[in-house]
Amino acid sequence: MNREAEVRAVLQGIESRSAETRRRYLDGIREMADAADSDRGQVGCSNLAHAAAGALEDQSTLLAVDAGRAKNLAIVTAYNDMLSAHQPYEHYPERIKRQARALGAMAQVAGGVPAMCDGVTQGRPGMELSLLSRDVIAMSTAVALSHNVYDAAVCLGICDKIVPGLLMGALSFGHIPTVFIPAGPMQTGISNDDKAQVRKAFATGDVGREQLLRSEAAAYHSPGTCTFYGTANSNQMLLEMMGIQLPGSSFINPGEDIRGLLTDAAVDAALRASRGGDHYLPLGLVIDARSIVNAIIGLHATGGSTNHTMHLIAIAQAAGLSVTWDDFAALSKVTPLIARVYPNGSADVNHFHAAGGMGYVMSELFDAGLLLGDALSMTGKTLGESISEPTLVGGALQWVAPQSESLDTSILKPVTMPFQETGGLVHLTGNLGEAVIKTSAVDAERHVIEAPCVVFECEEDVKVAFQAGELNRDLVVVVRGQGPKANGMPELHGLTPSLSVLQDKGYRVALVTDGRMSGASGKVPAAMHVSPEAKDGGVIAKIQSGDVIRLDATTGELLLQVDPTTLASRVPVIVPEPQHPAPWGRSLFSTLRHQAGPATSGGGLQLLSEA
C-alpha cells in the first residue's frame, strides 16, 4: 500500500472539488488585506479614539499613526470558570499584554465568546444548545475581530464546540494571522476505568448518588481539561496537526513554569506572522486542504472524537473547502491507529503526553508519508520542519527533537506495529442513510451487530426501559428525532452506562441515532449522526420496533432489513416542533436549528456555496 499516494489522492480530490469556492475565499482574504479599512493607520480619528479610550497603558501607542507604529494583537477569549479547562485563562490576557509590550507591541481583549460545558449539560435541556453554540461562537469571534484595528490575533479556547467556533470565526477574517493558546489538562485523578465502573454500578442501582458523586469529583477535580480523550483534547491534537498551535504545547498541565513561557512564545509567533514581521502568514493561507487532511489523519491515528466528522467539515467550509465523509473514509483505510487513550484504552492524556505525546505521533506519521509535511505552520516553517517538543533548559524555553520511541507501547505504537491497521472512525452507508462509528474503543468481535431494534424518541425513555428490565436481550436501540433540525443534536452520552451494562451481561447491543454520542464514545457500537435525520425525512423515521438492523463496521454498512416495498409504504413519524416560546433558551436558537444543514455537511449553518 502506498499510503502517501492515497493521502495525496484525497488531497487532490478536495482541492479539485473546492477550486472555485477556495478561489473566492482567497480573493476575499486578499481584498481584506489590501483594503484601507484593514490598516489601522487609515482608521478615522474618531474611530481610533474609541479603540484607544480603554487601552490605559497602551493608549498613546495605539493612537500613533506613523508608519512604524506598534503592532496590535487581538485577544479573543472563551474564559469562564464554569469550565475547568478554561478557568486557567483568567489571567492569560494580562500575561499576553505584558509579553506584547516586551516585544514592542500591544494587545487588547477584542471580545469574549460563550463557552458551555457539555459535561454539565449532558442529559439536561441545555445540551440542545450545545452544537448550535459552535455557530454562535463563530459569529461572536467575527464580531470581536470586526473592529479592524488588529495586526494579528490569539484565541483562548479548548473545549468541544469552542475551538471549532473560534477557528470558523477567525477564518472569516482570514487575512489576520492567528495562533491558538492552550491551557493544558488537569492532573490525573482516579482512573477512567474506575470511574466507568462506578457509573455502571449506579445505573444498575448497586451504588447510590453519594458514591457516584465522590467518584466523579475524584475524576474531575481541578482546573484544566478533563483528562479523557474526548472532543476537547481532540481539539488540541487537531490544532497542532493544523499548525496553528505551538508544537507540543497542548498537554502540559496548568501552573507549570513552561506553560507561561509557551504563552509568551505564542504571542511572539503571532506578531512575527503579522505584516511587517518576519513572515506574513494569514490564517486563511495556513488552513488549506493540506491542513484539513492532516487533521483528519490525526483524528484517525489517535482514535479521536466523532464530533469532528462534523466540526472539520464546518471548519473546511469556513476556509472555502468542501470535505465529505468519503474523504474521512478514504483516509481511515490508510491511517493506522497508533494511540490508545481512554476510552480507546486505559491511559489518559497525561500518560499519552508522557509516553511521547504529539511529537511522537506527528513524527511517526510524517516518516510514514501520512502527514503532509509541506503544509504551513504558524512557526514560520513548514509543518514537517516544525515537529518538535518544548523543554526548559536553565529556565529558558527551548525546542528539541520529539521522542523517537514510545516510552509506553500500551499507549503509543509505531506505524509499523499499530494497534489496528485502519483508523479509529468508520463511515457507514446503506438504506438507512449515512452514519459514523468510532471503532477504536469497540472490541473487534462487536464490529458487526445484527439484531431486532427497539425504537425510542428520547434518551430518557431508554433509561426508563433499562431500569424496568425491558432491554435484557440482543437488540439495537434506536433513538431518533435528535438531529440538528429537530432539537439541536444533543449528545446522548448518558446512555453509555446502561448500554454498557447490557453488553457486560453478554448481550449483543448497538445504538443507532440521528443524534450524537460524545467525544468520549466508548465500548458500545454506536452508529451516530444518521443522515438524513428523522426531522428531514430520513429513513430512520420509518423504523419500527422489531425491525432487524445490521451494523457492520467491517464493510461500512448500516442496513434496515425490511422489504423495500414494505418500507416505502410506511408513513414516517412526525418529529414535533418544540413548543413556543420553548423553555431553557431554546427559542433563541430556533433560527439556527431550522437553517441547520445535515451532519454530513457540518450540522450547522452552511458556509459553503457554489453560487
N, C-alpha and C positions, 0 to 999 in steps of 0.2 A: 504494500500500500504506500503510495506516495502522498503522505499527509500534507506536505507543503503545497503540492499541486491542487489537492482538494480544497484546501483553505483559500488558495488564490482563485479557484474557480468560483467559490461563494462570493468572494470579494468582488470579482469582475461582474458577477450577476447583479449584485447590489448597485454597483457603480453604473452599469448599463441601464438598469431599471429606473435609476434615480437621476439620470443625466440632466433632464430638463428641470426637475424640481431643485436639484442641488445647484445648478447654474443660477437659477433665480435667487436662491438663498445667498450664494456667494456675491451675486450682484448687489444684493441688499446690504451685505456687510461692507462692501466697497463704498456704496453710496453713503452709509452712515459714517464710515471712517473719513471720507472726503468732504462731508458736509461741514459747513462753517459752524453749525449748531453743535457739532461734536467736539469743538475746540473751545476750551474754557476761556481762551483769550478773546473769543468772539461773542461771548455771552454778554447781554446788555448789562449796564451798570446796576440798574435796579435788581435784575435777576441775580447778579453776582453778590450784591449786598445781602440779599435774602439768604443765599447759600452760606455766606460767611458769618452771619449775625450770631449764630450759636457756636461758632468754632472755638471761641475762647483763646487758647494758647496759639492757635494756628490762624487767627483771623487776618493778620497782616500778610501772612504768607499766601493765604487763599485769595486775597484781594489783588495780589500782584498780577499784572497783565503783561509783563515784559516777556520777551522771547525765551528767557532762561528760567521761567517760573518753575517752582517745585511741582512734582507730581502729586496728584490727589488720588488716594486709594479708597474705594468704596468698600464698606463692610456690610454684608447682608447676613444677618444673624437669625438663627432659629432658637436662640436661647429661651428656655424657661426651666424652672426647677420642678416641673411635673415629670419630665423625662430625666431619668437618672443619667442617660447618655449625654444630655445637653446641659445638665447642671454645671459642669466644669467651664462652660463657655461664659459664665457670668462676668469674669474679669478679663477675658480674651481681648475685647476692644481696647482696654487700657494698654495692654502689652503691645498690641498691634500699632497703636498710635505712637507709643514710645519708640518702637523699632523703626517706624516710618520716619520719625523726626531724626533718629540717629543716622538714617540713610539720606537725609536732606529732602525728605518728602513729608507728606501729611496724610492723615486718614480720617474718615468720617463714617459713623454708622449711617448708612444710606437708608436702611429700613430693616424692619423685623418681619418675619413670616410666621404664620401659625405652625404649630408643631404638636400634633396629638400623639399620645402613647397608645399604640394598639394593645399593649399588654394590659392597660387599664380598661379599655373599651371592649375587649374580647367578650362576645356573648351578650353585650349590652347595646342599647339603642344607638349610642354614639358610634358604634362600628359601621353603621350605614353611611357615615360621613367620611370614613377613612380613605377609601380610594379616591373619592372626589376631591378630598383635600389636596391631593397632588396638584390638580389644576389650579386650585386657589393659591397654593404656594407659588406656582409658576407665575401667575398673574401678579402676586404680591412682589415677587422678585423683579418683575418688569417695572412695576411702579417705583420700586426703590432705585432702579437704575435710570429712570426716565428723566432725571434732572440734568443729565448730560454735562456734568462738571467733573467727571472722573476719568482718570487715565488707565486705571486697572481696578480689579475687584478681588476680594477674597470672600468665600462663602463658608459660613459656620453651620454645618449640619451633618447629621449622622444617620438618623433612623429612617424608617420604612418609606413613606411617601415623600419625605422631606428632601432627601438628596435628589431623587428624580425631579421633583418640582423645582428645586433651586437650579438644577442644571438646565431644565427646559426653559425657565425664565431667563437665565443668563444667556442662553443661546439666542434668545430674541434680541439681545444686544451683543451679538456675536463678534462685533469689532473690538470689544473690550477684553483684554487679556484677563483670565480668571483662574484662580487657584483655590482649591478646597483645602480646608484645615481641619483635621480630625481632633478628637479629644481623648480617644482611647477607651478600652474596655475596663470594667470593674475587675478587681482581682477575683480569683476563683473562690466560690463558696462551696456548698455541698455539691456532690457530683450530679450531673444531669440524669444519670440512671436512677439514683436515689430519689430525686425529685419526681421522676416519672412514675416510680413505684408507688409513692405516696398518693399521687394523683389518681392512679388506678384503684388504689385501696379506698379512696374517698368515693369514687364513682360506684363502687360496689357496696358502700356503707360500712366498710370494715374499720375505717377511722373517721373521726369527726372533724368539724371545721377548725377547731383549735389546733389539732395536729397538722392539718393541711396548711394553715396559715404560718405555723412555725417553720415548716419545710420551705414554703415559698419565700419567706423573709430571709431564710438562710441562703437561698439561691440568689435572690435579688436584694443585695444587702448594702450597697454603697454607690456613690457617684461613678458613672462610667457606663459603657454599653453593656447590655446583657451578654453573657459570655457564650451562649449557644450560637450556632451558625445559621441565623435567620436572615431576614431581609436587611436589617441594619448592618450586620457585619459583611453580608454580601455586597452592600453598597460600597463599603470601604475597599473591598477587593476590586470592585469594578473601577473605582476612581483611580486606583494605582494602575490597573490594566489599561486605562484610557489616557494615562499620562498627565492627569490634572490634579493629582495629589502626590506629594513628595514620596519617593521610593522608601518602602519600609516603615512609613510613619503611622500606619493605621492602627496597629495593635500593641502600642506601648501605653501602659497604664497612666491614668491621670496622676498628676503630682510628681512624677519622676522628673529629675532635672533636665533630661534630654527632651522631654515633652515641650517645655518652654522654648528651648533652642530651636526645635523643629518649627515652632510657630514663627520665630524670628526668620528662619530660613525661607519659610513660605512667603512672608512679606517681601523679602529680598527677591525671590523668584518672580513674584507678580510685578514688582516695579521694574525689574530688568527686562521683562517682556513687554513693557509699555512702549509707546512711540517715543523715540529719543533715548531709550535704554539700550542694553546690549543687543537685543534682538526683539523685534516686534512680532508677537505671537498671539494674534486674536484667537479667542476661544473657538470661534466658528471654523477656524482652519485646523485646530488641533483635533476637534471632534469631527472626524470624517468617517468614511466607510471602513478604513483600517482600524480605527479605534473602536468602532462598534463591533467588528468581527473579533478583535482581541477580547473585548468584554464578554462576548458570548462564549468564546473558548475558555476564558477563566471561569465562567459560570459552570460549564460542563466539567472542567478539570477538578473543581473543588466541590461539586455537588451543591451548588448554591441555591438561592431562593427561587421558587416557581413564580413569585411575583414579578421577577424580571423578564419573564416571557411577555409581559405587558409593558413594563417600565422601559425596557430597552427599545422597544418598538416606538413608544411615545417620544423618547429622547431622540431617536433617529429622525423621526418626523420633524422635530423642532430644528434639526440641522439640515432639512431638505432631503432626507434619505428614506427610502422605502425598504423596510425589513419585514420578513414574514416568518411564520413558524416553520416553513420549509427550510429557511436558512438555518434556524436552530437545529432542525432535524439533520440536515446535511453535515453540520459541524459536529454534532453529537456522535455521528458514526466514525469520525476520525480522531476524536479527542478522548484520550483515556482518563479515567478517574484516578487522580494521584493523591487526593487528600481525603481523610476521614475525620470529620469534626461533627460533634453532636448536632442534629440527630442522625447524621451519616457516620456514626462512630461514637465512642465514649468520651473522647477528648473535647475540651473547649478551646476557644480561640487563643487563650493564654498558652495552652500546651502547643497549639499549632504554631504560634509565633516562636516559642522556644525551640521547637523541632526544626526550624528553618524558615517558616513563615513565607511571606510573599516573595522575598528574594529567591528562595529555593524554587518556589512554584514557577515564577517567571523565567528563571534561568533554565529550568528543565524544559519548559515549553519552547523557549527561544532556541535552545540547542537541538530540539527535535523538529524544528521547522514549523512549529504550530503557532508561534507568536510572530506577528508581523512586526519585526524589529525596525522597519523603516518608518513606522508611524511616528508622529511628532510627540514631544513631551514638553511640559512647561519648565523642565530643567534647562531647555535650550539645546539639548542634544536629541538624537533620536531615542525612541523608547528602548531599543536594544542597547544603546550606549549608556542608558540611564540606570540599568538594572544594578542595584547596589543596596546596601543597608547602612543605616546611620549608627554611629557609636560615639562614645565620649573618650577623648584622649587628652589627658591633662585638663579636664573640664571644658574642652573645646569640642564642637561638633565636627566629626569627620565622616566621610563616606568610604566604605570598604566593600570589597567583593562579597557577594552573598555566600551563604553556607553552600558548599558544593555537594555535600552529602547529607541525607536526612539523619538527624540525631535521634529519631524515633520512627522506625518503619511501620509502627502500628498507626501512625498519624500521617506521615508523608512517605511516598514511594516514588522512585524514578519512573519516567515514561516507559522505560524498557521492561519494568516489572510492576505494572499498575494494579490497583485494587480491582478494577474491571477495565476491559478494553474500550468501552464506549462511555460517553458522557453520562452525567447524573440525571439528565432530563430526556424524556421521550415525547414526541409529537404523536398523538393518536388521531386516527381518522376512521370514518365508517358512516353507516347510515344514521348515527346519532349526531353527526357533525364532526367538529374538531375539538380536541381537548389536549391537555398536557398532564404528564405524570412525572413525579420525582421518584426515580427508581433507585437512587444511590443508597437510600436507607432501608429499602424493602428487600427482604430475603428473596433470592432468585427463585425459590420454589413457589413464591407468591406473585411472580410477574405475570401469571396467567390465572385469572379468576373467571369462572363461568357459573352463574347461579341465578335462581329466581330473585326478583327485586322486590323491595318494599318502598313505596313512594311516600315522601313527606313534603310538606310545603314550607317547613321552617325547622330550624335547628332544635328548638325546644321540644317539638313533638318527638324527635328521635330520642332525646334523653328520657322522656316520659315512657316511651315504648320499651326502652332498655331497662328502666327501673321496674317495669311491670313484667319483665322476663319474656317479652314477645319477640325478641330478636335472637334467641338461642338456637341458631341453625346456620347453615351455609346461606349467605344472602349477599345481595348488592343493595346497599342503602342509597336511594336516590333522593336528593334534596334539591328542589327546583324553585324557580321564582327568586333566585338570588343573584341575578346578573346585574350589570351596570345600570340598565334602563329600569329594572324592577325596583331595586332598593339600594343601589349604590355598590353592590357586590361586596358584602361583608365577608370577612374571614370566618370560617366555621371551625376554628381550632378547638373549640370547646367539645367537639365530637371525638377528638383523639382518644381521651381516656376510655370512654365507653366502647369504642370500636376496638381498641387495643385489648380490652378485657375479653371481648368475644373472640378475638384472634388467639389470645393466650389459652382459651379453652379448647382450641383445636379447630374452630370453625374457619371456613374459607370465606373471608369477608372483604368487601371493597366498598368504596364510596364513589358515586358519580354525581356531580353537581355543576350547575352553571355559576356557582359562587367560587370563592377562593377558599383554600385551607389556610396555610400560614407559610411564612418563610421558613418555618421550622417543621414543615410537613414531615411526618415520621414514618413508622414502620408499616402502616396500613396502606395498601394500594389505593390511591385516590386519583380518579380521572376528574380533573377540575378545569374551570374556565370553559366548560362546554359551550360551544358557539355554533350556530345561533342559540341564544338563551331562550328560555320559555317565553319571556315577555316579547321577544322579537320573532315569534313564530317558529322557534326551533322544535325539532322532533322530540326533545326532552319533555315538551308539554303534552305529548301523546302517550307517554309511557303509563302503563297500568300495573299496579301491584300484581305480582305473579309472572310477569313477563321475564323471560330469561335474557340476561345481558352477559356478553363476553367482553372482558377487558384483557387484551393481550399486549403486554408491553414488549414482548419479543418481536412481534411482527408489526406493532404500531396500530393495532385495530381496536376500535370501540364499536361493538355491534349490538343492536337490539334484534334479537332473534324472533321476529314477528313477521308473518307473511306480508309482503308488500301491499297486497290488496286490502287486507285487514287493517294495516297501518294507515293506508290512505283514507279509509272510511271513518277513522276515528276523529272526533272533534277535540281539538286541543283545549286544555284547561285555560281559563282566563285568569291571568295574574292580576289581582286587584290593584288599583291605584291607592297610594296612601291617602288617608283622609286629609282634608284641607280645612283649616291650616293643620298640617302634620306637626305633632309634638317633637320635642327633643331637637329642634333646629332643622328638621328635615325639609320643611317648606322652603327654607332659604336655598336649598340645593336642588330644587325641583328642575330649574332650567338646565343645570349641568347634567342631571340624571336623564332628562328627556333627550338631550342632544348627545349623550354618550354613545360612542361607537362600540362595536363588539370587542371582546377580549382579543381577538386576532389582530386588531388594529390599535391596541393600546388601552382599550376600556375607558376612554375619556373623551375630551374634546378632540376633534380631528384636525390636526395641524398641517396635514399634507394634502395639497390639491394639485391635480394635473392641469387645472384650468389656468 
